Amino acid sequence: MHRIKLEIPAFLEHLTNGGQMENVEGRTVGECLAHFVRRWPQAEKLLFDERGSLLGHIEIYVNGVSAFPDELAKEVKEGDTISMVYLIVGG
C-alpha cells in the first residue's frame, strides 16, 4: 500500500475535527477514499451514492491534475496528494 496525503475540503472538515490533511493508504483513489471512510464513516454519504459511485458534484485531483474520468480507478503512488473539490452549479 502507498501512503497518500488527502486534503480535506471545507465540506468535510466538520467530520475530521477541523483537520485539513489526512494520511491514507491505497493504490487507487478509490482505495484511499475507502480508507478515509473507514476512519470517518459519516463521510461516506457525502462522497458516494447508494451504489458506491462518487457523487457527480465532487471533482478529484491527484497532484493538482484532474482524475476525471474514472476517478476512483486512478492509480496513485507514494507521496501523491489527493484533493477534492465540491462543484457548485446553477444559474
C-alpha positions, -999 to +999 in steps of 0.1 A: +000+000+000+011+035-007+009+063+018-010+092+003-020+127+015-057+135+013-065+172+015-098+176+034-121+201+018-141+225+038-173+205+034-157+176+053-137+194+079-166+192+105-161+154+103-123+155+109-125+179+139-112+207+116-083+186+102-073+197+068-050+168+058-053+131+064-028+103+056-045+075+038-033+043+022-042+027-012-031+020-047-060+039-063-081+070-054-110+046-046-089+026-021-076+058-005-111+072-001-123+039+013-095+041+039-107+076+048-143+065+051-133+037+074-118+063+097-146+088+092-178+068+084-200+099+082-181+110+051-195+081+030-229+097+024-212+130+015-189+114-011-207+083-025-242+074-038-260+042-028-241+022-054-207+033-042-201+057-071-185+091-064-212+118-063-213+138-096-206+171-079-173+161-064-141+165-086-110+146-077-074+158-084-042+139-079-012+163-075-033+191-089-043+172-121-079+162-126-085+124-122-116+125-145-129+102-158-128+071-137-116+090-107-118+060-083-097+038-106-069+064-109-037+049-096-017+068-070+019+064-058+038+070-026+037+107-017+009+117-040-017+142-028-054+138-035-076+169-034-114+171-036-135+200-049-172+203-043-187+217-075-215+242-072-237+245-103-267+265-111-278+295-130 
